[in-house]
């Protein structure tokens, strides 16, 4: 349980850092970033695999780049669900997904040590 909380806090920090870097993404409070991390984790655990299976031919055709579009759409869905987390348009969501994955990679590599 302790590892899961540390992972959520690292994801929350990654969301805050990514939103700070991008002017098209707004996170109002730390609690909103924490809820965003939880909701994004739930969406990625349940909805994303279904979408990946349904779009498998298109994903194979684009050599996996369609996954970035699915990721951006799921980030926009999270912005609709979570109050205090706002993404202005699709392109900001796409860029947010890319930066969030980079920041998460760095933070999780630091946290594991």
Backbone as XML, in Angstrom:
<?xml version="1.0"?>
<chain id="A" units="angstrom">
  <residue number="1" name="UNK">
    <atom name="N" x="0.824" y="-1.198" z="0.000"/>
    <atom name="CA" x="0.000" y="0.000" z="0.000"/>
    <atom name="C" x="0.867" y="1.260" z="0.000"/>
  </residue>
  <residue number="2" name="UNK">
    <atom name="N" x="1.977" y="1.196" z="0.731"/>
    <atom name="CA" x="2.876" y="2.344" z="0.794"/>
    <atom name="C" x="3.475" y="2.653" z="-0.576"/>
  </residue>
  <residue number="3" name="UNK">
    <atom name="N" x="3.819" y="1.608" z="-1.336"/>
    <atom name="CA" x="4.384" y="1.810" z="-2.671"/>
    <atom name="C" x="3.366" y="2.433" z="-3.615"/>
  </residue>
  <residue number="4" name="UNK">
    <atom name="N" x="2.089" y="2.052" z="-3.464"/>
    <atom name="CA" x="1.043" y="2.608" z="-4.323"/>
    <atom name="C" x="0.846" y="4.102" z="-4.044"/>
  </residue>
  <residue number="5" name="UNK">
    <atom name="N" x="0.885" y="4.494" z="-2.780"/>
    <atom name="CA" x="0.730" y="5.912" z="-2.426"/>
    <atom name="C" x="1.917" y="6.718" z="-2.947"/>
  </residue>
  <residue number="6" name="UNK">
    <atom name="N" x="3.112" y="6.176" z="-2.823"/>
    <atom name="CA" x="4.299" y="6.868" z="-3.349"/>
    <atom name="C" x="4.210" y="6.994" z="-4.865"/>
  </residue>
  <residue number="7" name="UNK">
    <atom name="N" x="3.706" y="5.956" z="-5.523"/>
    <atom name="CA" x="3.531" y="6.010" z="-6.977"/>
    <atom name="C" x="2.504" y="7.067" z="-7.372"/>
  </residue>
  <residue number="8" name="UNK">
    <atom name="N" x="1.407" y="7.141" z="-6.618"/>
    <atom name="CA" x="0.389" y="8.166" z="-6.911"/>
    <atom name="C" x="0.930" y="9.571" z="-6.668"/>
  </residue>
  <residue number="9" name="UNK">
    <atom name="N" x="1.733" y="9.732" z="-5.611"/>
    <atom name="CA" x="2.314" y="11.045" z="-5.352"/>
    <atom name="C" x="3.321" y="11.429" z="-6.439"/>
  </residue>
  <residue number="10" name="UNK">
    <atom name="N" x="4.066" y="10.458" z="-6.943"/>
    <atom name="CA" x="4.992" y="10.730" z="-8.051"/>
    <atom name="C" x="4.212" y="11.103" z="-9.312"/>
  </residue>
  <residue number="11" name="UNK">
    <atom name="N" x="3.101" y="10.414" z="-9.561"/>
    <atom name="CA" x="2.263" y="10.756" z="-10.718"/>
    <atom name="C" x="1.648" y="12.138" z="-10.543"/>
  </residue>
  <residue number="12" name="UNK">
    <atom name="N" x="1.248" y="12.459" z="-9.329"/>
    <atom name="CA" x="0.697" y="13.790" z="-9.045"/>
    <atom name="C" x="1.736" y="14.871" z="-9.297"/>
  </residue>
  <residue number="13" name="UNK">
    <atom name="N" x="2.939" y="14.637" z="-8.840"/>
    <atom name="CA" x="4.017" y="15.598" z="-9.073"/>
    <atom name="C" x="4.325" y="15.728" z="-10.560"/>
  </residue>
  <residue number="14" name="UNK">
    <atom name="N" x="4.277" y="14.613" z="-11.284"/>
    <atom name="CA" x="4.495" y="14.647" z="-12.739"/>
    <atom name="C" x="3.412" y="15.459" z="-13.428"/>
  </residue>
  <residue number="15" name="UNK">
    <atom name="N" x="2.178" y="15.341" z="-12.981"/>
    <atom name="CA" x="1.082" y="16.125" z="-13.561"/>
    <atom name="C" x="1.269" y="17.605" z="-13.275"/>
  </residue>
  <residue number="16" name="UNK">
    <atom name="N" x="1.672" y="17.933" z="-12.057"/>
    <atom name="CA" x="1.896" y="19.342" z="-11.704"/>
    <atom name="C" x="3.034" y="19.935" z="-12.530"/>
  </residue>
  <residue number="17" name="UNK">
    <atom name="N" x="4.138" y="19.198" z="-12.664"/>
    <atom name="CA" x="5.284" y="19.690" z="-13.439"/>
    <atom name="C" x="4.911" y="19.845" z="-14.913"/>
  </residue>
  <residue number="18" name="UNK">
    <atom name="N" x="4.199" y="18.863" z="-15.465"/>
    <atom name="CA" x="3.803" y="18.935" z="-16.875"/>
    <atom name="C" x="2.844" y="20.085" z="-17.125"/>
  </residue>
  <residue number="19" name="UNK">
    <atom name="N" x="1.919" y="20.312" z="-16.203"/>
    <atom name="CA" x="0.978" y="21.431" z="-16.353"/>
    <atom name="C" x="1.691" y="22.767" z="-16.191"/>
  </residue>
  <residue number="20" name="UNK">
    <atom name="N" x="2.736" y="22.800" z="-15.373"/>
    <atom name="CA" x="3.498" y="24.031" z="-15.203"/>
    <atom name="C" x="4.261" y="24.383" z="-16.480"/>
  </residue>
  <residue number="21" name="UNK">
    <atom name="N" x="4.748" y="23.359" z="-17.172"/>
    <atom name="CA" x="5.510" y="23.578" z="-18.402"/>
    <atom name="C" x="4.603" y="24.049" z="-19.537"/>
  </residue>
  <residue number="22" name="UNK">
    <atom name="N" x="3.391" y="23.502" z="-19.607"/>
    <atom name="CA" x="2.482" y="23.787" z="-20.726"/>
    <atom name="C" x="1.431" y="24.814" z="-20.335"/>
  </residue>
  <residue number="23" name="UNK">
    <atom name="N" x="1.309" y="25.904" z="-21.100"/>
    <atom name="CA" x="0.282" y="26.903" z="-20.778"/>
    <atom name="C" x="-1.138" y="26.466" z="-21.157"/>
  </residue>
  <residue number="24" name="UNK">
    <atom name="N" x="-1.291" y="25.414" z="-21.945"/>
    <atom name="CA" x="-2.606" y="24.969" z="-22.364"/>
    <atom name="C" x="-3.246" y="23.956" z="-21.436"/>
  </residue>
  <residue number="25" name="UNK">
    <atom name="N" x="-2.573" y="23.664" z="-20.323"/>
    <atom name="CA" x="-3.095" y="22.725" z="-19.328"/>
    <atom name="C" x="-3.063" y="23.428" z="-17.980"/>
  </residue>
  <residue number="26" name="UNK">
    <atom name="N" x="-4.204" y="23.382" z="-17.275"/>
    <atom name="CA" x="-4.319" y="24.072" z="-15.998"/>
    <atom name="C" x="-4.687" y="23.061" z="-14.920"/>
  </residue>
  <residue number="27" name="UNK">
    <atom name="N" x="-3.915" y="23.066" z="-13.842"/>
    <atom name="CA" x="-4.245" y="22.294" z="-12.641"/>
    <atom name="C" x="-4.374" y="23.306" z="-11.514"/>
  </residue>
  <residue number="28" name="UNK">
    <atom name="N" x="-5.554" y="23.380" z="-10.909"/>
    <atom name="CA" x="-5.805" y="24.444" z="-9.942"/>
    <atom name="C" x="-5.182" y="24.176" z="-8.572"/>
  </residue>
  <residue number="29" name="UNK">
    <atom name="N" x="-5.262" y="22.949" z="-8.070"/>
    <atom name="CA" x="-4.747" y="22.641" z="-6.735"/>
    <atom name="C" x="-3.991" y="21.318" z="-6.747"/>
  </residue>
  <residue number="30" name="UNK">
    <atom name="N" x="-3.305" y="21.061" z="-5.639"/>
    <atom name="CA" x="-2.614" y="19.778" z="-5.485"/>
    <atom name="C" x="-3.627" y="18.637" z="-5.441"/>
  </residue>
  <residue number="31" name="UNK">
    <atom name="N" x="-4.751" y="18.862" z="-4.767"/>
    <atom name="CA" x="-5.783" y="17.826" z="-4.688"/>
    <atom name="C" x="-6.351" y="17.509" z="-6.068"/>
  </residue>
  <residue number="32" name="UNK">
    <atom name="N" x="-6.523" y="18.536" z="-6.906"/>
    <atom name="CA" x="-7.000" y="18.299" z="-8.272"/>
    <atom name="C" x="-5.987" y="17.475" z="-9.062"/>
  </residue>
  <residue number="33" name="UNK">
    <atom name="N" x="-4.708" y="17.717" z="-8.844"/>
    <atom name="CA" x="-3.671" y="16.931" z="-9.522"/>
    <atom name="C" x="-3.678" y="15.490" z="-9.017"/>
  </residue>
  <residue number="34" name="UNK">
    <atom name="N" x="-3.907" y="15.295" z="-7.723"/>
    <atom name="CA" x="-3.968" y="13.948" z="-7.162"/>
    <atom name="C" x="-5.165" y="13.178" z="-7.718"/>
  </residue>
  <residue number="35" name="UNK">
    <atom name="N" x="-6.318" y="13.845" z="-7.769"/>
    <atom name="CA" x="-7.513" y="13.207" z="-8.326"/>
    <atom name="C" x="-7.311" y="12.919" z="-9.814"/>
  </residue>
  <residue number="36" name="UNK">
    <atom name="N" x="-6.634" y="13.821" z="-10.512"/>
    <atom name="CA" x="-6.325" y="13.598" z="-11.921"/>
    <atom name="C" x="-5.447" y="12.361" z="-12.093"/>
  </residue>
  <residue number="37" name="UNK">
    <atom name="N" x="-4.467" y="12.196" z="-11.224"/>
    <atom name="CA" x="-3.592" y="11.017" z="-11.299"/>
    <atom name="C" x="-4.389" y="9.734" z="-11.078"/>
  </residue>
  <residue number="38" name="UNK">
    <atom name="N" x="-5.295" y="9.763" z="-10.112"/>
    <atom name="CA" x="-6.105" y="8.574" z="-9.824"/>
    <atom name="C" x="-7.053" y="8.272" z="-10.981"/>
  </residue>
  <residue number="39" name="UNK">
    <atom name="N" x="-7.753" y="9.294" z="-11.474"/>
    <atom name="CA" x="-8.716" y="9.097" z="-12.565"/>
    <atom name="C" x="-7.998" y="8.670" z="-13.844"/>
  </residue>
  <residue number="40" name="UNK">
    <atom name="N" x="-6.874" y="9.290" z="-14.135"/>
    <atom name="CA" x="-6.113" y="8.911" z="-15.330"/>
    <atom name="C" x="-5.602" y="7.473" z="-15.213"/>
  </residue>
  <residue number="41" name="UNK">
    <atom name="N" x="-5.221" y="7.075" z="-14.014"/>
    <atom name="CA" x="-4.805" y="5.688" z="-13.799"/>
    <atom name="C" x="-5.949" y="4.705" z="-14.006"/>
  </residue>
  <residue number="42" name="UNK">
    <atom name="N" x="-7.127" y="5.049" z="-13.522"/>
    <atom name="CA" x="-8.300" y="4.184" z="-13.701"/>
    <atom name="C" x="-8.692" y="4.105" z="-15.170"/>
  </residue>
  <residue number="43" name="UNK">
    <atom name="N" x="-8.688" y="5.247" z="-15.851"/>
    <atom name="CA" x="-9.022" y="5.266" z="-17.275"/>
    <atom name="C" x="-8.012" y="4.451" z="-18.073"/>
  </residue>
  <residue number="44" name="UNK">
    <atom name="N" x="-6.727" y="4.606" z="-17.751"/>
    <atom name="CA" x="-5.700" y="3.845" z="-18.464"/>
    <atom name="C" x="-5.776" y="2.354" z="-18.164"/>
  </residue>
  <residue number="45" name="UNK">
    <atom name="N" x="-6.307" y="1.993" z="-17.008"/>
    <atom name="CA" x="-6.402" y="0.581" z="-16.649"/>
    <atom name="C" x="-7.605" y="-0.104" z="-17.284"/>
  </residue>
  <residue number="46" name="UNK">
    <atom name="N" x="-8.717" y="0.618" z="-17.461"/>
    <atom name="CA" x="-9.947" y="-0.028" z="-17.918"/>
    <atom name="C" x="-10.375" y="0.342" z="-19.342"/>
  </residue>
  <residue number="47" name="UNK">
    <atom name="N" x="-10.302" y="1.618" z="-19.690"/>
    <atom name="CA" x="-10.811" y="2.060" z="-20.988"/>
    <atom name="C" x="-9.756" y="1.936" z="-22.085"/>
  </residue>
  <residue number="48" name="UNK">
    <atom name="N" x="-8.507" y="2.276" z="-21.770"/>
    <atom name="CA" x="-7.459" y="2.267" z="-22.786"/>
    <atom name="C" x="-7.241" y="0.893" z="-23.429"/>
  </residue>
  <residue number="49" name="UNK">
    <atom name="N" x="-7.210" y="-0.209" z="-22.660"/>
    <atom name="CA" x="-7.029" y="-1.508" z="-23.323"/>
    <atom name="C" x="-8.161" y="-1.852" z="-24.299"/>
  </residue>
  <residue number="50" name="UNK">
    <atom name="N" x="-9.375" y="-1.472" z="-23.952"/>
    <atom name="CA" x="-10.512" y="-1.725" z="-24.843"/>
    <atom name="C" x="-10.347" y="-0.932" z="-26.136"/>
  </residue>
  <residue number="51" name="UNK">
    <atom name="N" x="-9.968" y="0.338" z="-26.009"/>
    <atom name="CA" x="-9.767" y="1.171" z="-27.197"/>
    <atom name="C" x="-8.607" y="0.664" z="-28.050"/>
  </residue>
  <residue number="52" name="UNK">
    <atom name="N" x="-7.560" y="0.176" z="-27.410"/>
    <atom name="CA" x="-6.422" y="-0.341" z="-28.175"/>
    <atom name="C" x="-6.795" y="-1.589" z="-28.966"/>
  </residue>
  <residue number="53" name="UNK">
    <atom name="N" x="-7.620" y="-2.435" z="-28.376"/>
    <atom name="CA" x="-8.055" y="-3.635" z="-29.102"/>
    <atom name="C" x="-8.982" y="-3.258" z="-30.255"/>
  </residue>
  <residue number="54" name="UNK">
    <atom name="N" x="-9.883" y="-2.310" z="-30.010"/>
    <atom name="CA" x="-10.828" y="-1.907" z="-31.064"/>
    <atom name="C" x="-10.138" y="-1.207" z="-32.233"/>
  </residue>
  <residue number="55" name="UNK">
    <atom name="N" x="-9.052" y="-0.520" z="-31.951"/>
    <atom name="CA" x="-8.352" y="0.229" z="-33.008"/>
    <atom name="C" x="-7.069" y="-0.463" z="-33.447"/>
  </residue>
  <residue number="56" name="UNK">
    <atom name="N" x="-6.963" y="-1.740" z="-33.187"/>
    <atom name="CA" x="-5.741" y="-2.475" z="-33.501"/>
    <atom name="C" x="-5.338" y="-2.396" z="-34.979"/>
  </residue>
  <residue number="57" name="UNK">
    <atom name="N" x="-6.264" y="-2.573" z="-35.926"/>
    <atom name="CA" x="-5.836" y="-2.448" z="-37.327"/>
    <atom name="C" x="-5.269" y="-1.066" z="-37.671"/>
  </residue>
  <residue number="58" name="UNK">
    <atom name="N" x="-5.908" y="-0.023" z="-37.161"/>
    <atom name="CA" x="-5.421" y="1.335" z="-37.413"/>
    <atom name="C" x="-4.085" y="1.563" z="-36.712"/>
  </residue>
  <residue number="59" name="UNK">
    <atom name="N" x="-3.940" y="0.988" z="-35.545"/>
    <atom name="CA" x="-2.690" y="1.115" z="-34.805"/>
    <atom name="C" x="-1.548" y="0.405" z="-35.523"/>
  </residue>
  <residue number="60" name="UNK">
    <atom name="N" x="-1.829" y="-0.752" z="-36.087"/>
    <atom name="CA" x="-0.802" y="-1.474" z="-36.842"/>
    <atom name="C" x="-0.444" y="-0.698" z="-38.107"/>
  </residue>
  <residue number="61" name="UNK">
    <atom name="N" x="-1.441" y="-0.139" z="-38.753"/>
    <atom name="CA" x="-1.224" y="0.618" z="-39.979"/>
    <atom name="C" x="-0.356" y="1.861" z="-39.739"/>
  </residue>
  <residue number="62" name="UNK">
    <atom name="N" x="-0.528" y="2.499" z="-38.588"/>
    <atom name="CA" x="0.243" y="3.710" z="-38.282"/>
    <atom name="C" x="1.483" y="3.406" z="-37.446"/>
  </residue>
  <residue number="63" name="UNK">
    <atom name="N" x="1.809" y="2.125" z="-37.312"/>
    <atom name="CA" x="2.990" y="1.686" z="-36.561"/>
    <atom name="C" x="2.950" y="2.149" z="-35.098"/>
  </residue>
  <residue number="64" name="UNK">
    <atom name="N" x="1.778" y="2.165" z="-34.521"/>
    <atom name="CA" x="1.614" y="2.490" z="-33.110"/>
    <atom name="C" x="1.416" y="3.959" z="-32.803"/>
  </residue>
  <residue number="65" name="UNK">
    <atom name="N" x="1.501" y="4.823" z="-33.794"/>
    <atom name="CA" x="1.351" y="6.255" z="-33.529"/>
    <atom name="C" x="-0.084" y="6.640" z="-33.175"/>
  </residue>
  <residue number="66" name="UNK">
    <atom name="N" x="-1.043" y="5.811" z="-33.551"/>
    <atom name="CA" x="-2.435" y="6.098" z="-33.189"/>
    <atom name="C" x="-2.638" y="6.013" z="-31.681"/>
  </residue>
  <residue number="67" name="UNK">
    <atom name="N" x="-1.750" y="5.325" z="-30.991"/>
    <atom name="CA" x="-1.821" y="5.248" z="-29.533"/>
    <atom name="C" x="-1.675" y="6.633" z="-28.911"/>
  </residue>
  <residue number="68" name="UNK">
    <atom name="N" x="-0.886" y="7.495" z="-29.528"/>
    <atom name="CA" x="-0.748" y="8.868" z="-29.031"/>
    <atom name="C" x="-2.066" y="9.620" z="-29.114"/>
  </residue>
  <residue number="69" name="UNK">
    <atom name="N" x="-2.825" y="9.383" z="-30.169"/>
    <atom name="CA" x="-4.130" y="10.028" z="-30.320"/>
    <atom name="C" x="-5.093" y="9.505" z="-29.272"/>
  </residue>
  <residue number="70" name="UNK">
    <atom name="N" x="-5.087" y="8.199" z="-29.043"/>
    <atom name="CA" x="-5.944" y="7.620" z="-28.003"/>
    <atom name="C" x="-5.566" y="8.202" z="-26.646"/>
  </residue>
  <residue number="71" name="UNK">
    <atom name="N" x="-4.279" y="8.321" z="-26.385"/>
    <atom name="CA" x="-3.808" y="8.890" z="-25.124"/>
    <atom name="C" x="-4.300" y="10.328" z="-24.952"/>
  </residue>
  <residue number="72" name="UNK">
    <atom name="N" x="-4.208" y="11.133" z="-25.996"/>
    <atom name="CA" x="-4.668" y="12.525" z="-25.923"/>
    <atom name="C" x="-6.170" y="12.592" z="-25.675"/>
  </residue>
  <residue number="73" name="UNK">
    <atom name="N" x="-6.930" y="11.721" z="-26.315"/>
    <atom name="CA" x="-8.377" y="11.712" z="-26.103"/>
    <atom name="C" x="-8.726" y="11.300" z="-24.674"/>
  </residue>
  <residue number="74" name="UNK">
    <atom name="N" x="-7.979" y="10.379" z="-24.109"/>
    <atom name="CA" x="-8.226" y="9.969" z="-22.729"/>
    <atom name="C" x="-7.832" y="11.065" z="-21.744"/>
  </residue>
  <residue number="75" name="UNK">
    <atom name="N" x="-6.816" y="11.843" z="-22.067"/>
    <atom name="CA" x="-6.452" y="12.990" z="-21.229"/>
    <atom name="C" x="-7.549" y="14.043" z="-21.300"/>
  </residue>
  <residue number="76" name="UNK">
    <atom name="N" x="-8.118" y="14.247" z="-22.484"/>
    <atom name="CA" x="-9.227" y="15.195" z="-22.603"/>
    <atom name="C" x="-10.448" y="14.701" z="-21.825"/>
  </residue>
  <residue number="77" name="UNK">
    <atom name="N" x="-10.693" y="13.395" z="-21.839"/>
    <atom name="CA" x="-11.784" y="12.826" z="-21.050"/>
    <atom name="C" x="-11.552" y="13.057" z="-19.561"/>
  </residue>
  <residue number="78" name="UNK">
    <atom name="N" x="-10.321" y="12.910" z="-19.118"/>
    <atom name="CA" x="-9.988" y="13.183" z="-17.727"/>
    <atom name="C" x="-10.231" y="14.654" z="-17.389"/>
  </residue>
  <residue number="79" name="UNK">
    <atom name="N" x="-9.930" y="15.544" z="-18.332"/>
    <atom name="CA" x="-10.189" y="16.965" z="-18.124"/>
    <atom name="C" x="-11.666" y="17.280" z="-17.982"/>
  </residue>
  <residue number="80" name="UNK">
    <atom name="N" x="-12.504" y="16.496" z="-18.636"/>
    <atom name="CA" x="-13.954" y="16.688" z="-18.511"/>
    <atom name="C" x="-14.446" y="16.153" z="-17.164"/>
  </residue>
  <residue number="81" name="UNK">
    <atom name="N" x="-13.870" y="15.064" z="-16.707"/>
    <atom name="CA" x="-14.336" y="14.414" z="-15.480"/>
    <atom name="C" x="-13.869" y="15.143" z="-14.220"/>
  </residue>
  <residue number="82" name="UNK">
    <atom name="N" x="-12.611" y="15.553" z="-14.190"/>
    <atom name="CA" x="-12.012" y="16.098" z="-12.967"/>
    <atom name="C" x="-12.151" y="17.617" z="-12.928"/>
  </residue>
  <residue number="83" name="UNK">
    <atom name="N" x="-12.838" y="18.137" z="-11.908"/>
    <atom name="CA" x="-12.869" y="19.600" z="-11.756"/>
    <atom name="C" x="-11.508" y="20.091" z="-11.249"/>
  </residue>
  <residue number="84" name="UNK">
    <atom name="N" x="-11.045" y="21.180" z="-11.803"/>
    <atom name="CA" x="-9.736" y="21.714" z="-11.426"/>
    <atom name="C" x="-8.627" y="21.290" z="-12.362"/>
  </residue>
  <residue number="85" name="UNK">
    <atom name="N" x="-8.924" y="20.405" z="-13.309"/>
    <atom name="CA" x="-7.956" y="19.999" z="-14.323"/>
    <atom name="C" x="-8.568" y="20.319" z="-15.673"/>
  </residue>
  <residue number="86" name="UNK">
    <atom name="N" x="-7.900" y="21.181" z="-16.413"/>
    <atom name="CA" x="-8.453" y="21.645" z="-17.688"/>
    <atom name="C" x="-7.404" y="21.550" z="-18.784"/>
  </residue>
  <residue number="87" name="UNK">
    <atom name="N" x="-7.813" y="20.982" z="-19.906"/>
    <atom name="CA" x="-6.971" y="20.907" z="-21.101"/>
    <atom name="C" x="-7.698" y="21.685" z="-22.185"/>
  </residue>
  <residue number="88" name="UNK">
    <atom name="N" x="-7.030" y="22.657" z="-22.804"/>
    <atom name="CA" x="-7.707" y="23.569" z="-23.716"/>
    <atom name="C" x="-8.109" y="22.942" z="-25.045"/>
  </residue>
  <residue number="89" name="UNK">
    <atom name="N" x="-7.259" y="22.124" z="-25.635"/>
    <atom name="CA" x="-7.638" y="21.480" z="-26.908"/>
    <atom name="C" x="-6.851" y="20.189" z="-27.097"/>
  </residue>
  <residue number="90" name="UNK">
    <atom name="N" x="-7.088" y="19.552" z="-28.226"/>
    <atom name="CA" x="-6.472" y="18.253" z="-28.512"/>
    <atom name="C" x="-4.957" y="18.331" z="-28.545"/>
  </residue>
  <residue number="91" name="UNK">
    <atom name="N" x="-4.406" y="19.372" z="-29.148"/>
    <atom name="CA" x="-2.957" y="19.468" z="-29.312"/>
    <atom name="C" x="-2.249" y="19.639" z="-27.977"/>
  </residue>
  <residue number="92" name="UNK">
    <atom name="N" x="-2.869" y="20.405" z="-27.061"/>
    <atom name="CA" x="-2.302" y="20.525" z="-25.728"/>
    <atom name="C" x="-2.369" y="19.184" z="-25.000"/>
  </residue>
  <residue number="93" name="UNK">
    <atom name="N" x="-3.440" y="18.424" z="-25.224"/>
    <atom name="CA" x="-3.560" y="17.103" z="-24.604"/>
    <atom name="C" x="-2.492" y="16.155" z="-25.144"/>
  </residue>
  <residue number="94" name="UNK">
    <atom name="N" x="-2.234" y="16.228" z="-26.429"/>
    <atom name="CA" x="-1.203" y="15.389" z="-27.037"/>
    <atom name="C" x="0.176" y="15.726" z="-26.474"/>
  </residue>
  <residue number="95" name="UNK">
    <atom name="N" x="0.482" y="17.006" z="-26.412"/>
    <atom name="CA" x="1.764" y="17.443" z="-25.862"/>
    <atom name="C" x="1.866" y="17.133" z="-24.371"/>
  </residue>
  <residue number="96" name="UNK">
    <atom name="N" x="0.760" y="17.290" z="-23.650"/>
    <atom name="CA" x="0.732" y="16.967" z="-22.222"/>
    <atom name="C" x="1.021" y="15.481" z="-22.006"/>
  </residue>
  <residue number="97" name="UNK">
    <atom name="N" x="0.453" y="14.624" z="-22.826"/>
    <atom name="CA" x="0.700" y="13.189" z="-22.714"/>
    <atom name="C" x="2.165" y="12.844" z="-22.933"/>
  </residue>
  <residue number="98" name="UNK">
    <atom name="N" x="2.782" y="13.487" z="-23.915"/>
    <atom name="CA" x="4.200" y="13.233" z="-24.182"/>
    <atom name="C" x="5.087" y="13.715" z="-23.032"/>
  </residue>
  <residue number="99" name="UNK">
    <atom name="N" x="4.849" y="14.923" z="-22.570"/>
    <atom name="CA" x="5.660" y="15.475" z="-21.484"/>
    <atom name="C" x="5.399" y="14.729" z="-20.184"/>
  </residue>
  <residue number="100" name="UNK">
    <atom name="N" x="4.139" y="14.353" z="-19.945"/>
    <atom name="CA" x="3.802" y="13.609" z="-18.738"/>
    <atom name="C" x="4.528" y="12.261" z="-18.700"/>
  </residue>
  <residue number="101" name="UNK">
    <atom name="N" x="4.617" y="11.600" z="-19.835"/>
    <atom name="CA" x="5.322" y="10.315" z="-19.848"/>
    <atom name="C" x="6.810" y="10.499" z="-19.592"/>
  </residue>
  <residue number="102" name="UNK">
    <atom name="N" x="7.406" y="11.557" z="-20.123"/>
    <atom name="CA" x="8.825" y="11.818" z="-19.869"/>
    <atom name="C" x="9.092" y="12.163" z="-18.405"/>
  </residue>
  <residue number="103" name="UNK">
    <atom name="N" x="8.261" y="13.049" z="-17.848"/>
    <atom name="CA" x="8.439" y="13.449" z="-16.452"/>
    <atom name="C" x="8.167" y="12.266" z="-15.526"/>
  </residue>
  <residue number="104" name="UNK">
    <atom name="N" x="7.155" y="11.462" z="-15.843"/>
    <atom name="CA" x="6.856" y="10.278" z="-15.024"/>
    <atom name="C" x="8.005" y="9.288" z="-15.056"/>
  </residue>
  <residue number="105" name="UNK">
    <atom name="N" x="8.591" y="9.102" z="-16.217"/>
    <atom name="CA" x="9.741" y="8.199" z="-16.341"/>
    <atom name="C" x="10.880" y="8.645" z="-15.442"/>
  </residue>
  <residue number="106" name="UNK">
    <atom name="N" x="11.193" y="9.928" z="-15.471"/>
    <atom name="CA" x="12.280" y="10.447" z="-14.664"/>
    <atom name="C" x="11.953" y="10.315" z="-13.176"/>
  </residue>
  <residue number="107" name="UNK">
    <atom name="N" x="10.736" y="10.695" z="-12.783"/>
    <atom name="CA" x="10.368" y="10.638" z="-11.360"/>
    <atom name="C" x="10.316" y="9.196" z="-10.842"/>
  </residue>
  <residue number="108" name="UNK">
    <atom name="N" x="9.769" y="8.293" z="-11.623"/>
    <atom name="CA" x="9.687" y="6.912" z="-11.158"/>
    <atom name="C" x="11.070" y="6.251" z="-11.097"/>
  </residue>
  <residue number="109" name="UNK">
    <atom name="N" x="11.983" y="6.672" z="-11.951"/>
    <atom name="CA" x="13.340" y="6.127" z="-11.863"/>
    <atom name="C" x="14.056" y="6.655" z="-10.621"/>
  </residue>
  <residue number="110" name="UNK">
    <atom name="N" x="13.740" y="7.880" z="-10.218"/>
    <atom name="CA" x="14.329" y="8.435" z="-9.006"/>
    <atom name="C" x="13.694" y="7.796" z="-7.766"/>
  </residue>
  <residue number="111" name="UNK">
    <atom name="N" x="12.392" y="7.585" z="-7.778"/>
    <atom name="CA" x="11.674" y="7.043" z="-6.635"/>
    <atom name="C" x="12.071" y="5.588" z="-6.361"/>
  </residue>
  <residue number="112" name="UNK">
    <atom name="N" x="12.333" y="4.808" z="-7.394"/>
    <atom name="CA" x="12.674" y="3.392" z="-7.207"/>
    <atom name="C" x="14.004" y="3.202" z="-6.490"/>
  </residue>
  <residue number="113" name="UNK">
    <atom name="N" x="14.917" y="4.134" z="-6.646"/>
    <atom name="CA" x="16.246" y="4.003" z="-6.028"/>
    <atom name="C" x="16.244" y="4.315" z="-4.580"/>
  </residue>
</chain>
